[in-house]
């Protein structure tokens, strides 16, 4: 390649870089594209309201309490050997 070819290639690279820079500024960097609406979320607090007695009865059965029906001495119920 001749020296004239390098100069022509360098000029083409420079012109295309400038053109792409200004075109990208127009297309991608407009203020309208940088604005985005967001939802506002209320902060979480550690305070809880007392539950409604209509739905939560203090005398109801507690489902987290262990219920044992009869006496079972088998500590490994899924093991075939006893």
N, CA, C and O atoms as CSV, one atom per row, in Angstrom:
chain,resi,resn,atom,element,x,y,z
A,1,UNK,N,N,0.845,-1.178,0.000
A,1,UNK,CA,C,0.000,0.000,0.000
A,1,UNK,C,C,0.889,1.239,0.000
A,1,UNK,O,O,1.975,1.273,0.577
A,2,UNK,N,N,0.377,2.224,-0.663
A,2,UNK,CA,C,1.135,3.469,-0.769
A,2,UNK,C,C,0.772,4.400,0.371
A,2,UNK,O,O,-0.226,4.197,1.062
A,3,UNK,N,N,1.569,5.395,0.557
A,3,UNK,CA,C,1.336,6.380,1.621
A,3,UNK,C,C,0.021,7.115,1.377
A,3,UNK,O,O,-0.660,7.490,2.331
A,4,UNK,N,N,-0.335,7.320,0.140
A,4,UNK,CA,C,-1.576,8.009,-0.215
A,4,UNK,C,C,-2.790,7.170,0.225
A,4,UNK,O,O,-3.819,7.723,0.615
A,5,UNK,N,N,-2.668,5.854,0.160
A,5,UNK,CA,C,-3.761,4.972,0.588
A,5,UNK,C,C,-3.979,5.066,2.099
A,5,UNK,O,O,-5.120,5.093,2.559
A,6,UNK,N,N,-2.894,5.115,2.869
A,6,UNK,CA,C,-3.027,5.260,4.325
A,6,UNK,C,C,-3.705,6.570,4.684
A,6,UNK,O,O,-4.542,6.602,5.586
A,7,UNK,N,N,-3.367,7.635,4.007
A,7,UNK,CA,C,-3.974,8.941,4.274
A,7,UNK,C,C,-5.459,8.911,3.952
A,7,UNK,O,O,-6.263,9.457,4.708
A,8,UNK,N,N,-5.835,8.289,2.855
A,8,UNK,CA,C,-7.241,8.191,2.469
A,8,UNK,C,C,-8.020,7.347,3.480
A,8,UNK,O,O,-9.141,7.704,3.845
A,9,UNK,N,N,-7.443,6.240,3.933
A,9,UNK,CA,C,-8.107,5.390,4.938
A,9,UNK,C,C,-8.240,6.125,6.264
A,9,UNK,O,O,-9.292,6.044,6.898
A,10,UNK,N,N,-7.212,6.837,6.702
A,10,UNK,CA,C,-7.271,7.599,7.947
A,10,UNK,C,C,-8.321,8.698,7.860
A,10,UNK,O,O,-9.047,8.929,8.827
A,11,UNK,N,N,-8.417,9.384,6.714
A,11,UNK,CA,C,-9.432,10.431,6.542
A,11,UNK,C,C,-10.830,9.828,6.581
A,11,UNK,O,O,-11.733,10.424,7.168
A,12,UNK,N,N,-11.029,8.672,5.977
A,12,UNK,CA,C,-12.338,8.019,5.982
A,12,UNK,C,C,-12.724,7.596,7.396
A,12,UNK,O,O,-13.881,7.732,7.793
A,13,UNK,N,N,-11.762,7.085,8.150
A,13,UNK,CA,C,-12.033,6.699,9.543
A,13,UNK,C,C,-12.398,7.920,10.380
A,13,UNK,O,O,-13.320,7.860,11.193
A,14,UNK,N,N,-11.687,9.016,10.190
A,14,UNK,CA,C,-11.950,10.232,10.952
A,14,UNK,C,C,-13.331,10.791,10.631
A,14,UNK,O,O,-14.072,11.159,11.542
A,15,UNK,N,N,-13.685,10.859,9.365
A,15,UNK,CA,C,-14.993,11.396,8.958
A,15,UNK,C,C,-16.116,10.495,9.453
A,15,UNK,O,O,-17.130,10.993,9.943
A,16,UNK,N,N,-15.958,9.182,9.338
A,16,UNK,CA,C,-17.012,8.280,9.805
A,16,UNK,C,C,-17.149,8.324,11.329
A,16,UNK,O,O,-18.259,8.188,11.845
A,17,UNK,N,N,-16.047,8.509,12.056
A,17,UNK,CA,C,-16.113,8.620,13.514
A,17,UNK,C,C,-16.856,9.879,13.923
A,17,UNK,O,O,-17.696,9.837,14.822
A,18,UNK,N,N,-16.559,10.993,13.279
A,18,UNK,CA,C,-17.272,12.235,13.584
A,18,UNK,C,C,-18.757,12.115,13.251
A,18,UNK,O,O,-19.606,12.544,14.033
A,19,UNK,N,N,-19.069,11.539,12.103
A,19,UNK,CA,C,-20.472,11.390,11.704
A,19,UNK,C,C,-21.217,10.489,12.686
A,19,UNK,O,O,-22.332,10.818,13.093
A,20,UNK,N,N,-20.632,9.373,13.070
A,20,UNK,CA,C,-21.308,8.473,14.010
A,20,UNK,C,C,-21.452,9.108,15.389
A,20,UNK,O,O,-22.441,8.857,16.077
A,21,UNK,N,N,-20.490,9.920,15.806
A,21,UNK,CA,C,-20.588,10.597,17.100
A,21,UNK,C,C,-21.773,11.551,17.124
A,21,UNK,O,O,-22.564,11.522,18.067
A,22,UNK,N,N,-21.911,12.395,16.108
A,22,UNK,CA,C,-23.005,13.368,16.094
A,22,UNK,C,C,-24.357,12.705,15.852
A,22,UNK,O,O,-25.361,13.136,16.418
A,23,UNK,N,N,-24.399,11.685,15.038
A,23,UNK,CA,C,-25.667,10.977,14.823
A,23,UNK,C,C,-26.099,10.261,16.102
A,23,UNK,O,O,-27.288,10.252,16.422
A,24,UNK,N,N,-25.177,9.671,16.830
A,24,UNK,CA,C,-25.540,9.009,18.077
A,24,UNK,C,C,-25.996,10.006,19.135
A,24,UNK,O,O,-26.874,9.689,19.937
A,25,UNK,N,N,-25.418,11.200,19.152
A,25,UNK,CA,C,-25.871,12.239,20.083
A,25,UNK,C,C,-27.326,12.590,19.818
A,25,UNK,O,O,-28.103,12.773,20.755
A,26,UNK,N,N,-27.696,12.685,18.559
A,26,UNK,CA,C,-29.069,13.054,18.201
A,26,UNK,C,C,-30.032,11.910,18.523
A,26,UNK,O,O,-31.122,12.150,19.041
A,27,UNK,N,N,-29.649,10.695,18.228
A,27,UNK,CA,C,-30.565,9.564,18.399
A,27,UNK,C,C,-30.679,9.072,19.834
A,27,UNK,O,O,-31.789,8.825,20.307
A,28,UNK,N,N,-29.570,8.924,20.534
A,28,UNK,CA,C,-29.589,8.230,21.819
A,28,UNK,C,C,-29.482,9.121,23.051
A,28,UNK,O,O,-29.768,8.653,24.153
A,29,UNK,N,N,-29.093,10.351,22.918
A,29,UNK,CA,C,-28.806,11.170,24.087
A,29,UNK,C,C,-29.785,12.325,24.242
A,29,UNK,O,O,-29.430,13.363,24.800
A,30,UNK,N,N,-31.003,12.161,23.761
A,30,UNK,CA,C,-31.962,13.249,23.910
A,30,UNK,C,C,-32.502,13.253,25.344
A,30,UNK,O,O,-32.623,12.189,25.951
A,31,UNK,N,N,-32.823,14.407,25.887
A,31,UNK,CA,C,-33.343,14.462,27.266
A,31,UNK,C,C,-34.639,13.670,27.430
A,31,UNK,O,O,-34.923,13.167,28.517
A,32,UNK,N,N,-35.413,13.557,26.377
A,32,UNK,CA,C,-36.662,12.808,26.458
A,32,UNK,C,C,-36.392,11.327,26.732
A,32,UNK,O,O,-37.189,10.681,27.412
A,33,UNK,N,N,-35.303,10.780,26.226
A,33,UNK,CA,C,-34.970,9.373,26.449
A,33,UNK,C,C,-34.378,9.125,27.826
A,33,UNK,O,O,-34.372,7.984,28.290
A,34,UNK,N,N,-33.885,10.152,28.488
A,34,UNK,CA,C,-33.265,9.971,29.805
A,34,UNK,C,C,-34.264,10.072,30.945
A,34,UNK,O,O,-33.923,9.733,32.078
A,35,UNK,N,N,-35.475,10.521,30.691
A,35,UNK,CA,C,-36.500,10.682,31.720
A,35,UNK,C,C,-37.333,9.408,31.796
A,35,UNK,O,O,-37.800,8.907,30.773
A,36,UNK,N,N,-37.521,8.882,33.005
A,36,UNK,CA,C,-38.294,7.666,33.180
A,36,UNK,C,C,-39.179,7.820,34.415
A,36,UNK,O,O,-38.660,8.087,35.499
A,37,UNK,N,N,-40.496,7.662,34.286
A,37,UNK,CA,C,-41.365,7.770,35.472
A,37,UNK,C,C,-41.231,6.519,36.348
A,37,UNK,O,O,-41.072,5.410,35.837
A,38,UNK,N,N,-41.296,6.707,37.657
A,38,UNK,CA,C,-41.198,5.591,38.599
A,38,UNK,C,C,-42.313,5.687,39.626
A,38,UNK,O,O,-42.857,6.763,39.872
A,39,UNK,N,N,-42.645,4.556,40.220
A,39,UNK,CA,C,-43.644,4.538,41.281
A,39,UNK,C,C,-42.988,4.913,42.607
A,39,UNK,O,O,-41.825,4.593,42.851
A,40,UNK,N,N,-43.748,5.592,43.451
A,40,UNK,CA,C,-43.259,5.941,44.779
A,40,UNK,C,C,-43.797,4.904,45.755
A,40,UNK,O,O,-45.003,4.660,45.813
A,41,UNK,N,N,-42.904,4.301,46.514
A,41,UNK,CA,C,-43.269,3.242,47.444
A,41,UNK,C,C,-43.210,3.792,48.867
A,41,UNK,O,O,-42.267,4.491,49.238
A,42,UNK,N,N,-44.232,3.466,49.655
A,42,UNK,CA,C,-44.244,3.892,51.057
A,42,UNK,C,C,-43.218,3.089,51.844
A,42,UNK,O,O,-43.032,1.903,51.572
A,43,UNK,N,N,-42.554,3.701,52.806
A,43,UNK,CA,C,-41.557,2.956,53.589
A,43,UNK,C,C,-42.217,1.900,54.472
A,43,UNK,O,O,-43.359,2.056,54.904
A,44,UNK,N,N,-41.483,0.833,54.729
A,44,UNK,CA,C,-41.973,-0.258,55.573
A,44,UNK,C,C,-41.676,0.081,57.024
A,44,UNK,O,O,-40.574,0.520,57.353
A,45,UNK,N,N,-42.661,-0.125,57.892
A,45,UNK,CA,C,-42.473,0.145,59.316
A,45,UNK,C,C,-42.597,-1.157,60.094
A,45,UNK,O,O,-43.090,-2.157,59.571
A,46,UNK,N,N,-42.155,-1.142,61.328
A,46,UNK,CA,C,-42.227,-2.320,62.189
A,46,UNK,C,C,-43.526,-2.368,62.980
A,46,UNK,O,O,-43.730,-3.299,63.759
A,47,UNK,N,N,-44.391,-1.409,62.804
A,47,UNK,CA,C,-45.656,-1.368,63.540
A,47,UNK,C,C,-46.716,-2.183,62.813
A,47,UNK,O,O,-46.863,-2.087,61.595
A,48,UNK,N,N,-47.463,-2.997,63.583
A,48,UNK,CA,C,-48.549,-3.787,63.034
A,48,UNK,C,C,-49.835,-3.424,63.749
A,48,UNK,O,O,-49.860,-3.240,64.966
A,49,UNK,N,N,-50.891,-3.327,62.979
A,49,UNK,CA,C,-52.204,-3.111,63.579
A,49,UNK,C,C,-52.703,-4.420,64.163
A,49,UNK,O,O,-52.336,-5.497,63.693
A,50,UNK,N,N,-53.546,-4.328,65.193
A,50,UNK,CA,C,-54.117,-5.518,65.791
A,50,UNK,C,C,-55.059,-6.155,64.770
A,50,UNK,O,O,-55.859,-5.451,64.155
A,51,UNK,N,N,-54.978,-7.489,64.577
A,51,UNK,CA,C,-55.845,-8.120,63.579
A,51,UNK,C,C,-57.308,-8.037,63.971
A,51,UNK,O,O,-57.653,-7.976,65.151
A,52,UNK,N,N,-58.147,-8.035,62.969
A,52,UNK,CA,C,-59.588,-7.932,63.174
A,52,UNK,C,C,-60.096,-9.194,63.868
A,52,UNK,O,O,-59.792,-10.302,63.426
A,53,UNK,N,N,-60.859,-9.043,64.940
A,53,UNK,CA,C,-61.364,-10.197,65.686
A,53,UNK,C,C,-62.422,-10.952,64.878
A,53,UNK,O,O,-62.765,-12.083,65.222
A,54,UNK,N,N,-62.927,-10.357,63.839
A,54,UNK,CA,C,-63.885,-11.039,62.967
A,54,UNK,C,C,-63.205,-12.211,62.253
A,54,UNK,O,O,-63.835,-13.243,62.020
A,55,UNK,N,N,-61.944,-12.061,61.910
A,55,UNK,CA,C,-61.217,-13.094,61.179
A,55,UNK,C,C,-60.268,-13.898,62.065
A,55,UNK,O,O,-60.020,-15.071,61.783
A,56,UNK,N,N,-59.735,-13.299,63.127
A,56,UNK,CA,C,-58.758,-13.962,63.984
A,56,UNK,C,C,-59.343,-14.125,65.382
A,56,UNK,O,O,-59.483,-13.156,66.128
A,57,UNK,N,N,-59.677,-15.348,65.718
A,57,UNK,CA,C,-60.264,-15.665,67.014
A,57,UNK,C,C,-59.146,-16.114,67.943
A,57,UNK,O,O,-58.337,-16.964,67.572
A,58,UNK,N,N,-59.092,-15.551,69.150
A,58,UNK,CA,C,-58.025,-15.925,70.079
A,58,UNK,C,C,-58.193,-17.343,70.611
A,58,UNK,O,O,-57.228,-17.919,71.112
A,59,UNK,N,N,-59.397,-17.928,70.517
A,59,UNK,CA,C,-59.645,-19.285,71.001
A,59,UNK,C,C,-59.576,-20.318,69.877
A,59,UNK,O,O,-59.942,-21.474,70.093
A,60,UNK,N,N,-59.126,-19.941,68.707
A,60,UNK,CA,C,-59.074,-20.863,67.577
A,60,UNK,C,C,-57.934,-21.872,67.747
A,60,UNK,O,O,-57.049,-21.678,68.580
A,61,UNK,N,N,-57.958,-22.936,66.964
A,61,UNK,CA,C,-56.925,-23.961,67.014
A,61,UNK,C,C,-55.648,-23.390,66.417
A,61,UNK,O,O,-55.678,-22.745,65.369
A,62,UNK,N,N,-54.544,-23.625,67.076
A,62,UNK,CA,C,-53.254,-23.154,66.597
A,62,UNK,C,C,-52.681,-24.203,65.638
A,62,UNK,O,O,-52.325,-25.293,66.086
A,63,UNK,N,N,-52.579,-23.915,64.335
A,63,UNK,CA,C,-52.105,-24.938,63.397
A,63,UNK,C,C,-50.613,-25.240,63.528
A,63,UNK,O,O,-50.135,-26.220,62.957
A,64,UNK,N,N,-49.878,-24.426,64.261
A,64,UNK,CA,C,-48.445,-24.688,64.417
A,64,UNK,C,C,-48.143,-25.576,65.613
A,64,UNK,O,O,-47.001,-25.996,65.798
A,65,UNK,N,N,-49.155,-25.867,66.429
A,65,UNK,CA,C,-48.954,-26.703,67.605
A,65,UNK,C,C,-48.908,-28.171,67.195
A,65,UNK,O,O,-49.723,-28.618,66.388
A,66,UNK,N,N,-47.953,-28.926,67.752
A,66,UNK,CA,C,-47.796,-30.341,67.449
A,66,UNK,C,C,-48.963,-31.125,68.042
A,66,UNK,O,O,-49.264,-31.008,69.229
A,67,UNK,N,N,-49.602,-31.911,67.212
A,67,UNK,CA,C,-50.730,-32.737,67.656
A,67,UNK,C,C,-50.319,-34.196,67.533
A,67,UNK,O,O,-49.940,-34.648,66.453
A,68,UNK,N,N,-50.392,-34.933,68.636
A,68,UNK,CA,C,-50.024,-36.349,68.624
A,68,UNK,C,C,-51.270,-37.167,68.880
A,68,UNK,O,O,-51.987,-36.947,69.857
A,69,UNK,N,N,-51.523,-38.124,67.983
A,69,UNK,CA,C,-52.683,-38.993,68.121
A,69,UNK,C,C,-52.166,-40.360,68.544
A,69,UNK,O,O,-51.465,-41.028,67.784
A,70,UNK,N,N,-52.512,-40.772,69.755
A,70,UNK,CA,C,-52.068,-42.066,70.271
A,70,UNK,C,C,-50.598,-42.028,70.664
A,70,UNK,O,O,-49.918,-41.009,70.541
A,71,UNK,N,N,-50.134,-43.181,71.142
A,71,UNK,CA,C,-48.739,-43.278,71.548
A,71,UNK,C,C,-47.973,-44.067,70.498
A,71,UNK,O,O,-48.366,-45.175,70.135
A,72,UNK,N,N,-46.899,-43.504,70.022
A,72,UNK,CA,C,-46.077,-44.167,69.022
A,72,UNK,C,C,-44.634,-44.080,69.480
A,72,UNK,O,O,-44.086,-42.989,69.635
A,73,UNK,N,N,-44.025,-45.227,69.693
A,73,UNK,CA,C,-42.652,-45.276,70.163
A,73,UNK,C,C,-41.641,-45.343,69.011
A,73,UNK,O,O,-40.434,-45.294,69.248
A,74,UNK,N,N,-42.119,-45.452,67.781
A,74,UNK,CA,C,-41.241,-45.574,66.622
A,74,UNK,C,C,-40.693,-44.178,66.275
A,74,UNK,O,O,-41.442,-43.299,65.848
A,75,UNK,N,N,-39.393,-43.989,66.462
A,75,UNK,CA,C,-38.802,-42.668,66.184
A,75,UNK,C,C,-38.401,-42.524,64.729
A,75,UNK,O,O,-38.125,-41.414,64.274
A,76,UNK,N,N,-38.363,-43.634,63.983
A,76,UNK,CA,C,-38.048,-43.588,62.549
A,76,UNK,C,C,-39.188,-44.240,61.790
A,76,UNK,O,O,-39.101,-45.426,61.471
A,77,UNK,N,N,-40.245,-43.516,61.490
A,77,UNK,CA,C,-41.437,-44.124,60.896
A,77,UNK,C,C,-41.239,-44.579,59.454
A,77,UNK,O,O,-41.981,-45.443,58.986
A,78,UNK,N,N,-40.282,-44.039,58.749
A,78,UNK,CA,C,-40.095,-44.409,57.357
A,78,UNK,C,C,-39.024,-45.480,57.162
A,78,UNK,O,O,-38.701,-45.849,56.033
A,79,UNK,N,N,-38.491,-45.964,58.248
A,79,UNK,CA,C,-37.514,-47.028,58.209
A,79,UNK,C,C,-38.228,-48.364,58.353
A,79,UNK,O,O,-39.051,-48.512,59.256
A,80,UNK,N,N,-37.942,-49.350,57.490
A,80,UNK,CA,C,-38.651,-50.622,57.546
A,80,UNK,C,C,-38.245,-51.479,58.730
A,80,UNK,O,O,-39.011,-52.345,59.153
A,81,UNK,N,N,-37.063,-51.257,59.269
A,81,UNK,CA,C,-36.588,-52.021,60.433
A,81,UNK,C,C,-37.000,-51.297,61.697
A,81,UNK,O,O,-36.832,-50.083,61.815
A,82,UNK,N,N,-37.547,-52.061,62.655
A,82,UNK,CA,C,-37.927,-51.420,63.912
A,82,UNK,C,C,-37.111,-51.918,65.063
A,82,UNK,O,O,-37.306,-51.477,66.195
